[in-house]
């Protein structure tokens, strides 16, 4: 069975929502006739596909700006924004320092070099696609990372060519801030404009052909409907049930796949999604071989395990090709780099805050009896336990199997302790843990061992947050997920942020989190 989806638009694309018609026809032969007991599944799939078609905005051929043109246009726009920011930064500096405009051409060349360094990572990772902007695929952490690397590259080039004099350093300082602000602002503008452009058919969506069994097509279509902006199914090929396929010859299967490929070619699809169970090796090979002649990207989906592993890649172990499900969060070089930054910043931080710690220690001793520091067992990297250092803020020193989380207006919290917790000063002694190598400046916050044991039993993948060193601050904390977790759902939300950090770690991301820890109001939210 081949489900062929087409839409006829009105005379103008501005009126497409009201005027398009939907035509759907089914082609069958004796080989691919659907068995009666599977008719209900097929009807569900047809209904899902009809709903998807009725909410789409494309015609029989791509309308609006295609993905290739869009990607080039966006890259050129970002180059223009960065070059403009470079020129403006140079003029501002020279007018302020020398009361003259300066060498505008030189600022433009430097800006162009920075822009090229900035866009290359996004271009090589195909992150100029429409859906990257619609799904926040290019968030602030990714932009900050690319920007820092671009600035460092330009600085290194300037040093090696001996072209960064006093004026260049002044320009670079202004340009680093102004350029980043301009790129982030343009990205926000692009996200809103692209959403409008897709809705109004100015930007052509990604055109998919999907091929699989009825259940797989129904699941895929339903899942796609929640994020369908910028993506449309234009051809759906329904494979027969397993028992029918098992009775078909390779030539019969290949013929049906070739027919589907021809329809995909006629509809100018950009991607083909194969919804075949990898365990059906022979069928999967026939399907993919028959689609190889299409100049499109071919994807394997519909396999439930895929959704659990966001970093799927292929590698080689010797001469054997493998599918890598999960990578270690950091390689040897990355771990060394992160550790170096931790030692430098933690040592400098302890020196700077030593007067604050001294005053806090005096206040704690005057306010209530007990030790200055609070030590508690926590789990760190790879679930190894360590003693965490904090300034004492409560009259109790809970540790062990029964630990009660602090709550709002908790009577156990001392008067000085409330101030220390609200300002995060009580966490500063953990710089000692950082120097000892037990913690990092940035990472998932360590929880009491008793709490870890509880959540491991009721929340999937909870223990994965311990695949990196715990941090003094983290992505969850700067987004307001801190303080007590009174429900499992609250912990799941915190865990989602921790896992996002693990999967997207970079030095630039760490620097962003450290900055947000100081300036973001959400970093102080829910402090008790």
Secondary structure, 3 states (H helix, E strand, C coil): CEEEEEEECCCCHHHHHHHCEEEEEEECCCCCCCCHHHHHHHHHHHHHHHHHHHCCCCCCCCCCECHHHHHHHHHHHHHHHHHHHHHHHHHHHHHHHHCCCCCHHHHHHHHHHHHHHHHHHHHHCCCCCHHHHHCCCCCHHHHHHHHHHHHHHHHHHHHHCCCCCHHHHHHHHHHHHHHHHHHHHHHHHHHHHHHHHHHCCCECCEEEEEEECHHHHHHHHHHHHCCCCCEEEEEEEECCCHHHHHCCCHHHHHHHHHHHHHHHHHCCCCEEEEECCCCCHHHHHHHHHHHCCCCCEEEECCCHHHHHCCCCEEEEECCEEEEECCCCCCCHHHHHHHHHHHHHHHHHHHHHHHHHHHHHHHHHHHHCCCCCEEEEEEECHHHCEEEEEEECCECCCCCCCCCCCCCCCCCCECHHHHHHHHCCHHHCCHHHHHHCCCCEEECCCCCEHHHHHHHHHHCCCHHHHHHCCCEEECHHHHCCCCCCCCCHHHHHHHHHHHHHHHHCCCHHHHHHHHHHHHHCHHHHCCCC
